[in-house]
Amino acid sequence: MDTNPSHTSSDPPYTPLLDNPSPARIRRPFNGFAAILASLIFLLSLVALIINQSQESLPEQNQNRSPSTPRPTESFSKPEPRGVAQGVSPKSNPSFFSDKVSYNWTNAMFSWQRTAYHFQPEKNWMNDPDGPLFHKGWYHLFYQYNPDSAVWGNITWGHAVSTDLIHWLYLPFAMVPDHWYDINGVWTGSATLLPDGQIMMLYTGSTNESVQVQNLAYPANLSDPLLIDWVKYPNNPVITPPNGTETDEFRDPTTAWMGPDGTWRITIGSRHNKSIGISLVYQTSNFTTYELLEGVLHAVPGTGMWECVDFYPVAINGSTGLDTSAYGAGIKHVLKASLDDTKRDHYAIGVYDPVTDKWTPDNPKEDVGIGLQVDYGRYYASKTFYDQNTQRRILWGWINETDTETDDLDKGWASVQTIPRKVLYDNKTGTNILQWPVEEIESLRLRSTDFTEIVVGPGSVVPLDIGQATQLDIFAEFEVEIISETKHEKYGCSGGAVDRSALGPFGLLVVADQTLSELTPIFFRPVNTTEGIVETYFCADETRSSKASDVYKQVYGSTVPVFTDEKFQMRVLVDHSIVESFAQGGRRVITSRIYPTKAIYGDARLFLFNNATGVNVKATLKIWELNSAFIHPFLFDQN
């Protein structure tokens, strides 16, 4: 039953951030001396209080902080990360915590970390999503899986099905490493649905000599809606590394698209001269023999190895997705690559010429690998598919761990998939895609709570009385009222939520305990630029998300376009240790993987906060508690 209590600015008082929780008068927007006096009082002890509450040393306040949001490349020292020697991106984090003492995790803490409505296997290691498709009433998700351990290795294709993208049933493995051409791993691949109903699955295999080759598989029985049995083509591999290509840098074939000549194309990621990321194009009429076309689909110097390349069309004006083979007037193409050097998923929007098989970015300054990211948080190896059932382009992505392998082995599992997202072209900006959780997530909504025009003064927090805050779907809208003079400032996300500026940060504190000793701020930071315009950053700060020192915690974020006719808007999905945050209708997305030790179970809380020095913030929210999804093995003895 959906009860819908409502809270307004006349409801019980908020708690100033600089004091211990105590009753205070909720205030409406106001001007004049009282506002300035209150702001000064809040400012005096804010930084000292936050430092006292933090378990880590916090960044110093810096009024001249660079607006960029640098994100340190995950460099690795001896021992070498798992997977690198086998020719894939690192699958462990051996250097993050070499000087840290392992936290004393309990089984209760590990149990709480497991998600309630995100897809993950029952146990062991998972990474890239593979070959998603819709067939005879069922969504299929395949994924990189280690059936033997919670660390990377022995990569097999796990398989699960769903009728709604939310509730999942585990099926037997789709493919295992059992031939010379994939004995070292059945790696990432993509599905192509042919007009006659056939399904072609191309995937990368690591051979007995660790050469990366492309292989073909197909369902043994297309009439089976569950597609349980798969057959590997007898004459695999169908593509081997071309001359001049490193044999361990050639992987991850895309879904095929049909050109105007009636033949199919695929693209495969690689690199040239060690540093130039490239996407090769192959042509085929039967999926068993391939011709490498001259040149490349695209290349970007300085971006290194491209893996998990994705290439798909988007309609300039429209609310539906497009089949992968669509091209022509009113269509742009998205080219996405996962950068092996930085472990980030980058994309750009541009124009595809189906005659020359070349793609050109709309803005060369924001080309693949040097511009937009699919997700600015803990996210990698994403893959889309066209859902012909609902005419949607749906995106999957891998959320990897930032703790130690020892912790993963102790808890018995590692990694989660994001909530599937619908992808559209943002015709308001004309420069980015929009990502939004599939509407099926709304089926999990339970009780909702409304908060209307809650005023949050500078340097304060407001507890939101919703009970425990472990499984939530949050819509939040913010307006600002300037109460003191603002000036040009150079800020970004990198200083986190403790770094105060005139107009921000403000937003939500999710998965926080009552004393704010653990919290994860999701926030906006508007900044006055030298050009006299306001530039807005959208950020997620993990630095105080956990008292544990042996987990990797950083600040993620990016600028986000906010038009003058728009309020600051965010949607946040909280699922235990996963937080997915969407700004301005999905123009920017940040996924956080957190490991709290106190803000768990009934101690997890939700707060509003405003750490700006020169504005009041007025917030309106609608918050749903979410049910758990049904994710279990398929029961073959029942209909």
N, C-alpha and C positions, 0 to 999 in steps of 0.2 A: 504494500500500500504506500502511496506517495503522499506523505504529509508535507506541508509546505510552510513552515514557520517563516516569518519575515522579521528582519531586524532593521531599524533605522537609526539615524543619528541621535535619537532620544533614548536609546536602549542603554543597558549598563555600561559603565565607564571603561575607557581604555587604560592601558598601563604605559606610562612614559618609559621609554627604553632606558633612561638614565637612572631610574629608581627601582627599588624592589616593587613587585606587584602590590598595588594599593588602590583603594577607590579614588576615582577622580572624575571630574565632570566631563562627559562627552560634549564636544563642542561642534558647533556649526561653523561654516566659513565666516571669518571675521577679518577686520582690517584694523589699522591704527596701532596705538601704543601697546595694547594687550598682546597683539600678535607678535610684535617685535620682542617684547619682554619675555614672552613664553619661549620664543625661538632662542634667545640668548641663554635662558636657563637650561634648555635642552642641550644646547651646544657645549656648555662648559665642561661637563663630565662625560660626554658621550664616548669619546675614544678610550678614556681610561676604563670605563665600565666594560666596553666590548673586549678590551684586552684581558681584563680580569676574568671574563666569562669564557674566553677562548682557550682551547687546549694547545694552540700552536702560536708561535710568534706571528704577528700580523704585519702586513705591509705598512710602512710609514705613510702618513698623509703627505701628498705632494701636489701643490696647486698647479704645477707645470707638468703634470703627467702626460705622456704621449697619448694621443687618442687611439693609437693602434692597439690591437689586442693580441700581442704576441703569444703564441702557443708553442712551448718548447717542443722541438722534435724529440721523439723518444729515442735517445741515443742508448746504445747498449755496449757494455764492456764484457770481459770474460766473466763467467762462462757465456758462450754465444747463446742467444735466445733459441728456444725450440722452434724448429721449422726452417730456419735460415739455411742450414746446410742442405736441406732437401729442396730448396728452390722456391720457397714461399715466404710471405711476409712473416715477421716474428709472431709467435703464438705464446710467448711468455714474457715476463718482465723481470729478468734476473738482476738488473742494476738499480731498480727503483729504491730498494730497501736494504742495501748492503750494510748500512750503518744503523739500521733500526732493530729494536727488540720486538720480537713477535708478540702480538697482542694475545691476551689470554681469552680467546674466544670460547663461548659456551655453545652447547648444542642448541639451546633456545635461541641464541643470536643467529646461528646458521639457519635454523629453521625459519626464522622470521624473514631472512633475506630472500627466500624463495618466493617468486611472484604468484599472484592469484589469478591474473587474467592475461598475462603475456605468455606466448608459446615458449616452452622449453621442454626438453626430454625429461623422462623420469629420473635419469641419472647421467653422469659422465659428461664428456666434452662435446660442445657443439660450436661450429662457426658459421660459414657462409650459408645464406639461403640459396637453394638451387631449383631451377626448373619449375617455378610456380605455374599452375594452370587450372582451368576449370573444365571438368569433363563429366557429363551425364549427372548433373546435380551435385557434384562434389568439388570443392576446392582442394587442390593437392599442393602440399609443401614438402619439398625434399630439402635436405640440409646435410652439411658436412658433420660427421659424427664419428666419435671414437667409442666403439662398443665395450672397450676394455678398461677405460680409465677416464679420469676427469682432467687429463692433460692432452694436448694435441698429439696425434699419431694414429696409424692404422685407419686412415680416413675412408669411411664407408658412407653410403647415402642412406640416412634415415628418411622415413616417409610417414606423413600424417595427413589425415583428411578432415574436412569440416564442411558443413552445409552453410555456415554463416561467417567464416573467418575468425570466429571468437572461440567456439567450443570445438576441441580437436580430439581426434582419435588416432592413437599410434598404430601403425601397421608394421608388418615385417620389413626388414631392410629391402630397399629397392635394388641396390647394387653393392657388391663387395669387391675388394681388390683381389681378384683371383686369376688374372691373365697377365702375361708378360708386359702388356702395354699399359696396365694400371696396377701392377702388383705393389707399387709404392704409394698408392693412393688413388681413389676415385674422387677427383677434385671437382672444382666448380663447373657448372654447365647450365644450359638453357633449353627450354622447350619451344618447339615451333609446331603449331597446329595447321595442317594442310587443309585446303578447301574440301578434299574428299574425306576428311575425318581422321586421317592418319596423324600420329604424333611422333615427331622426330626429336630425340633428345641428344644433343651434342654436349660432350663433357671433356675436360682435360684429364688425361691419365699420366701418372708418373711411372715410367717404365722401369724394368729391372736394372737399367743403367742410369736411372734418374733423368731421362730425357722427357721433356714435356711434349705430349702428342695429343691430338684431338680425336676422339672416338665417338661412335654412333651407337645408340641404343633405342629400342622402341618397345611398346607394350606387346606382351605375348598374346593378349586377348583384348581387343578394343571394345568388346561388348561388356567387359567387366568395369563397372563404374568406379571400382576401387583401384584399378590398375595395379594389382598386387605383383604380378610377375612381369619382369623385364628381360628382354633378350639383347645381348650385345652382338653387334654386327660381326659376322665371322671373319671379315677381312680388315678388321681394325688394325692399326689406326687409319683413319681416312685423311688426316692431314699431319704432316711432320714439319718440323721447323725448317723454313726456307734457308737457302744459302745466305750467310752473313748474319743470321739471327742466333743469339745465344740460346743454346738448347734448354737452359733452365730459366728462360725469360720469355715464354711464349705460351699464354694460357687464357682460359676462360672465354670460350666462344659465346656470342650473343644469340638471342632469338633471331631467326632469319627474317628478312623482308624481301618482297618480290619487286624487282625493277620493272621498268616499262618494256623491257625486252622479253618479259615472261620468265626470266630465270631468277633464282634466289641469291641473296647475298648474306654473308655474315661478316662480323668484324671481330678481331682477336687482338688483345693487348700485347705490347712488347716494348722494347726500347732500342734506340740506335746510338752508337758511340757512348754508351753508358748513361748518358744524361738526357737524351731526347725521348720523351714519351711519345709513342706512336700507336696508331690503330690500323692494322692491316685489314684489307678487304679481300674476301674470297667469294667466288661465284660458283654456283652449282645448279644443276637441273634435277638431280636425283638424290642428293644428300650422301652419296657414296663416293663421288669423284668431284674434285674441286680444282679451280684455277685461281691462282693468286693474281689479282689485278695489279696493274702498274701503279706505282706510287702508293700513297696511303690515304685513308679517309681523312686523317688529320694528324698533326704532330705539333708538339709544343716543347721547345728547348728548355732545359733546366728542370723539367718535371720528373725525370727518372722513369722507372718502370711503371707502365699502366697495367693494372690488373682489374678483373671484374668490370670490364667496359660495358656500358649500357647505351643504347641508341634507340630513340623512339620519337614519334611525332606528337605534337600538341596543337590543338586548334586555337588560333588567335582569338576567335570569338566563339565561345561554346561552353557548355557545362558538362560535357561528356568526354570520355577518353576516345582515342583513335586506335584502330588496328595498326600494328607495327608496319604494315606495308603502305599505309596512307601517305600521300604526298600531293603537292600541288598548291593552288592558290589558297590563302587563308591558313596555311600550315607552317609552323616552325618545327625544327628538330632539336631535341636535347641530346647532347653528348656528355656522358658522365664517365669518369675514370676513378678508380681507387688507387691512390698514389702509394706505391710500396715504400718510398723514401720517408713519407711523413705520416702514413696511416690515416689519411683523410680522404673523404669522398668529395670530389670536386665536379662541378658541372658548368656548362655554358649553353646558352640558347643561340641558335644560328640557322643558317639556310643550307639545305642539302640539295645538291645537283644530282639527280638520278641518272643523268647521262654520263657525267665524268666520274661519278661516285666520289665526290669531294664535298666536304662540309666546311663552311666558313662561319666563324663566330660573328654575331652582331656587333660585339664590342671586343676588339682584340686585346684591350687592356684588362678585360675580365675573361680571358680565355680559360680553357680547361687547365686546372692546376694552379692558376695564379689569381683566380677570382672567387666566385661564389662556391660555397660548400653545400652539399645536400643537407647536412646536419652538422652543427658546430660543436657537438658534444662527443660522447663516447659512442662512436658509430662508425661502421665500416662495411665494405663488401656488399653494398646495396644492389637490389635487382628489382626491376618492374616486370609486370606482365599485363596484357590486355585481357580484361574480364569481359568476354563476349556476352555473358549472361546479363550484366547490368550496364554495359558500355562504359566501364571505368578503366583507367590506367591505375594499377595498384602497385604500391612500392613496399618492399620488405627491406630490412636492414638488420645487421648483426650488432648487438651490444656486447662487447667483450669485457672481461674482468680487469680490475686494476688492483687486485690484492695479490697475494703470493700463490705460487703453485701448491705450496704446503697447505695453505688454507683451503684451496679448491679440493685437494685430495681429502682433507679432513671432512669437508662438508659433502663431498661426493658428486659434485656437479660444477659446471662452469659454462657461463654465457646464456644469453636470452635473445629472442628475436623481438623487434619492436612491434607495436600494434600496427597492422597494415594501414597504409595511408593512401588516400585518393590524391592523384596528382593532376593539376590543371595549370594552364598558362595564366599568369597574372596580367590581364589586359589593362589594368589600371596603371601599373608601373611599366609594363612592356619589357621588363628586364629580368624577370625571375619566374620560377614556378611557385605554385601554392601547394602545400602539403597539409592534409587534414585527416584525422582519424576516420576510418570507415564508419558509416553511420550505424553499422551493426553493434558497435560498442555501446550504443544507447540502450540496448536490450538488458544490460547489466545494471542499469540505474535503479536505485532503491529510494530511500528518503532524500528529499532535497531541502535545502535551506537557502533563503534569500537574505542578503544584507544590502540595504539601500542607502547610498550617499553617506557612508561612514567617513568622517573627517579624521585624518591622521596628521597631526602636527609635526613639525620638523624634529627629528631626533627621537621618534617614539615608535612604539609598536602597539598593535591592537589585537588581543586574543580573539579568535573567532570560535564561538561556542558551538561546535558541531560534534563533540565527542571525539573518539579516537580518529586519527586522520591518516590511516594506512592505505585505504583504497578509495580514491576520490577522482571525480571529474569536475574541474573547477573552471568556471568562466569568470573573468575579472575585467573590469573596465575602470580606468582611472582618468580623472581630470585634475589639472593643477591650477592653483591660485597663487600667483606671485605676491609675496608679502615683503620682499626686500629687493633692493637693486641687484640686478645680475650683470655680469660682465663676461667677456670672452674667457673661456677656460679650455684647457687641453686635458681631456679625460677620455677614458674608454672603459673597457671591462676589466682590464688587468689588475687594478687595485682592489677589486672585489667590492662587497657591500659596505665595508667599513670606510671606504675612500669617499669622503663627502665632497659634494660640489653643490652649487647653488640650486640646480634643478633636479638633482637626483643623488643617489639611487632611491627608488621606491618600488614596492611590489609585494611579494608574498614570501614568508618564511615557511617552507614545507618540511615535513618530517623533522619537527623540532620538539625538544622536550620542554617541560613547563618552565625550567630555569634558563632556557636558551643556551645551555652548555653545548648542545648539538643542534644544528639547523642548516638548512640549505636555502639560501635566498635565490629567488627567481625575480629579476628586476629589470626595470627600464632606467636608463640614464640619458635624459635629454641634455645636450650641450650647446651653448651658444658658440658659433664659429666666427672666424674673422670676417666671413662674408656676410654676417648679419643674419644668418638663418640658423634654425635649430636642427641639429643632427641628433638622432636618437640611437642609443645602443640598447641591445637586448642581451641579457647576460644571465649566467647561472654560476653561482659561487659554491664550490664544494669544499673550500678550505677548512670549514668548521663543521662539516657534515658528520664527522666521526672522531671520537677520541683515540681511535686506533692510529698508531704511527706507521704501521706497515701496509697502508693502502695509499694509492696515488690520488691526490686531491689537487685540483686546480680550478681556475676560473675560465669558463668558456664564454664566447659571445661574439657579436658582430653588430655592425650598424643595421638598422632596419628602416625601410621607408615608412614614414607616417605622414599622411596628407593633412592639410589644415582642416578638412571637414571630418577628420577621424579622431576618435579618442584613443588613448593608449589601451590596447586590448591584448589579453593573453588567455590562452586555454592551457591548463596544466593537468596531465594525467599522472596521478600518484599510484604506484603499485608496489608497496613495500620498498624494496631497494632500487626501483627504477622510477625515474621522473622524466616524462616527456613534455616539453614546453613549446608552445606554438604562439608566435607573436603575429599580430595584425593579420589574422586569417590564414596563417601558415606561410607568410613570406620568409620568415626565419624560424628554424626549429633547433632546439638543443636537447639532447638526451643525456641524462646524468645517471651514473651508476654509483650508488652510495652505500656505506657500510656502517650505519649508526650502531652504537652500543647501548645508549640510554633511550633514545627516541624511538622505541619499538613497542609493538603490541599496544596496550592501552595508554602508554606514555607518549605516543606520537600525537603532536598537536599541530595546529595551523594558525598563523598570525599574519596580519598585515604589518607593513613597516614603511616608514618614510625616514630616510637618513639624509635627505636634502637639508640645506641650510636656509634656503630662501623661498620655499613654497609650502603651502598646505596641499595635501592630496585628498581628493574626495573619491572614494571607491564604492563601486556597486558590484556585487558578486551573486552568482548562483552556483551552489555547490551540491553535487550529488554524491552520496555514498554509493559505491559500486559493489555488486555481488561478485563472487568468484566464478570463473569460467569452469566448465566441465572439460577437463583435459586428462584423458585416461586411455588405456589400451582398448582397441576395438574388440568387442566380444563376438567371436566368430560362431559361437554356439547359439546365438540368438538372431532373429531376423532384424 
